[in-house]
Each structure stands twice: as structure tokens, then as C-alpha cells.
Amino acid sequence: MTNIAIAPRTTNSPVDLRPQPPESTTENRLKAALEHARRLTEMYGCQRVEVAIAWETVEELQTAQSAQAVPSCQSVFDRYCADNPHALECRSYDC
């Protein structure tokens, strides 16, 4: 008879072995929309409404992604001042 050591479980919750869906990020959605628009263009050409809607979706997702990637300096500074109202940088003076 062979003795087999089994490591104790560190949590009391059951292990979920089901595949997890990928995160729904703007980048993943953009890739999927771009692939969809390309396939529709190959299938139907450029004259169909569905193709135009697909490419419009790609443009909107690109705009959303670029807006997330580069916040404006003013909005970052405003957020900093809202979080730190007594900081020296956030004081305003009337001249």
C-alpha cells in the first residue's frame, strides 16, 4: 500500500473549475467590434446600413478608449484639489 500525502485546502470555499469569461474591457470590445465590422464589410461591401453601424461602433469605442487613456491635466488637477483642498497648490488668490 502506498501512502499519498494530500495538501490541506487553505480556504473553505469550493474551487470553481469552470472557465471564466474574459474581462469586458474597452480594448477587448474594440477588437471584437473591429473584427465584426471587417467581416461585415467583406460579406456585404460598403453600401449596407449594418456595415455603417458596425464602423460607427468601432469609432465610438476608439473615442472611448482614447478618452480613458489620456485624462486632461486640468481634470487631474481638479480631482487632486477636490481630494486635498488645503494643499498649497490648490489655493486661489484674488488680485
Buried (B, 14 or more C-beta within 10 A) or exposed (E): EEEEEEEEEEEEEEEEEEEEEEEEEBEEBBEBBBEBBBEBBEEEEEEEEEBBEBBEBBEEBBEEBEEEEEEEEEEEEEEEBEEEEEEEEBEEEEE
